[in-house]
Amino acid sequence: MASIKSSELITNEDGSIFHLHLLPEDLADDIILVGDPGRVETIASHFQQIELKKSNREFYTITGSYRGHRLSVISTGIGPDNIDIVINELDALAHIDLKTKEIKAIGRTLNIVRIGTSGSVQADIPVDSFVISEKSIGCDGVLRFYANNESVCDHPFEEAFIRHCRWTPSAARPYVVNADPGLADRLYDEEHTIKGVTLTAVGFYGPQGRVLRLPLAMPGINDRITAFRYEGYKVTNYEMESAAITGLCNLLGHRAATICLIIANRINGDASADYHSYMNKLIRYTLEKLS
């Protein structure tokens, strides 16, 4: 098998992967992704043991153990473009020999859980609730750059969403991907969580229907998103990473799921009065479910 060219898989002087600055042995099989680098320390404060801390730009990793269970926590920064970097580099750590740059005969399957904040688009999903992304709708286009992306997408759902929302063809075509069912069920608890459909936006303002000084290309899009129904599903919340994580992991053979804290309700205008406290509850809940 031919080696991957150095221009395609860049490593640092110490042999670590280019952006994350990690070596394969630095990485646990169970990984928590967060957007905010500061949240990495918050999660790791619950660990009983810390093995390593490595950082570069917005990418900050702590690997340690919670109740004897090895975990890595990594910050991605905001947005699906960063997710393309993180998931590909995590996969390289799991499947490619960084010295020879050859794909290993046997790699590792990673369990990747995103913990994030999110905005509800349904009146009956209140602030401070925990939503598990059973499905994610990506509006970013990242997945479309990879061959066979259709194999992990729900085409009928996509078509129904595009048609109902009157999606402009000049924007990236939405794709719909499913969380790993085993991992989503591992996180689920009927008393504490809600399963839903998460819309992953490519930005915070216009791409999430917010209007400041620029008008929208799709006026009224949030009303149509809220009203959308398909085979018992409805869009529950907005965020900015879930679909890219899930879609790439599905293509690469890893397991992915997202669980988010609702900090705002876009329908009734509510915002969490103390979301940091509820985020700490979500962190503890997720650590218990993964351990």
C-alpha positions, 0 to 999 in steps of 0.5 A: 500500500502506498504511503500518504504524501506528507502534504496530505497528512502533516505531522509536527517535529515530535511526530504528532498530528498537525493541528491537535498535536496528539500522538496515538497513545494520547487518545482514549477510545471514548472522547468528549468533544466541546466547542469551548476550550474552557469547558475542557478544564471544567470536564476534566475537573471531575477526573480522578487522574490526569495523564496529559494536557496538550493544546494548540490554537483552539484545540485543547486536549486533556486525557485522564480517567473518571471512576477508572474509565479512560476518557479524552476531552477535546475542544474543537472551537466553533463550527463545522469547518473545525469539525472537519479538522478534528474528526479527520485527525482523530481518525488518523490517530486511530487508523494511520501509522504517523511515522510510515503514513500507511493505513493500519491493517487494524485500527481503532473504533472511537466513541465520540460524544459532543457536549454542547449548548443549543437553542430550542426551536419548539415551545415545548422544549424548555431551557435547561433541558438536555436534548440528544440528537437522534438525527442531525440536519447539516446545512454546512456542506462539509460532508458533501466533499467526501465520496459515498456521503449518500450512503450515510444520509437519509434521502427521503428526510432531506427531500421532505425538509428541503421541500417544506422549508423552501430551501434556496438552491444557492445554499448548501444542500442539507443532509440528514444523518443518524447518531449511533443508536447504541451510543445515543441509547447509552446517553438516554434517560427518559426522566432527564433527556429528550431525543430530537432532531438537531439542525447544525447551522454553518453560522450563528446569525443569518444561518440560524435565522437571526436578523441584525443589519442583513436581511435573510435570503430565506425570510421566515425560515425559522417558522418553517423549520419549527412547523416541519414534521416528517414520520413523527420527527420534528426539528428540536434545536439549533447548534453548529457541530453535530451533523458534521461530527455524526456524518464524518464518523458514520463514513469513517466507522466511528460511533458518534452522538450529541447531547446539548443543554438548551440555553435559549428557546427561540419560540418563546424568547426564554433564556436560561438564568443559570446555564453554567449550573445546568451545564455542570449537571449535564457534564456529570450526567454524561460522565456517569453514562459513559463510565 
